Amino acid sequence: MMMMAVASTAPDKPAARAKGTVRPSDMPTTMSRTVSEAVAAMQEFGYDLTEYRSKGLAEVSDMEFDVAVTLGCGDDCSCIKAKAWEDWKTPCPKAMPPEQFRAVRDEIGEKVRRLLARL
């Protein structure tokens, strides 16, 4: 499963709870640092993102994914090969206060769990 967004807020980490079922990858369409709010929000679930680095789209252009998920950024990701595509139209939490950031994190986590249940 690959999730794409304009900037890396590392929203894909709830998928890691599937314990080997999927290999989640967070791919910002433009390279950026992991947002400090994402680091704090994911620490609440026991994930340490301080050393996390997203892959850019160019790093995975020769791979094929079972599912590619866009988060509503509207960027052209046609260079990515995937068997299925979903656009979750998720608001970018980067500039949100912590409680709203957590709400977006939790929304993405729930969508990931529903996607995994369908796979």
Secondary structure, 3 states (H helix, E strand, C coil): CEEEECCCCCCCHHHHHHCCCCCCEEEECCCCCCCHHHHHHHHCCCCCCCCCCCCCHHHHCCCEEEEEEECCCCCCCCCCEEEEEEECCCCCCCCCCHHHHHHHHHHHHHHHHHHHHHC
